[in-house]
Amino acid sequence: MNFKYNPQNPVGERVLLSSVKIDRAPLKPNKKYSVTVNEGLLGILTSSAELKLKTYRYFGAGIYRFEGLHKKTKIIILFTRRQSN
């Protein structure tokens, strides 16, 4: 994924959406994408004022599902916490 941003834009509007490319192809707003995040980035995403979480569910075995809205875009985050041996 590549993108351009303007740090002087307001929070939540810094990434220039017209510049987002995935495998060199433009972002398609109606397409579903999978993204891998670590636990630290998950914490940032779920605590962001820009992401309004509506539901949170724990399925057991370290699997969580977060669902919410970012502006008018529906966001679903599936997260698996690795189990310690």
Protein Blocks (a to p, Z undefined) as FASTA:
>chain_A
ZZdddfkbcehilpcfklpcgehiacdfkbccdddddfklmmmmmmpmklccfbdcdebj
hiacddddehjaccdddddddddZZ
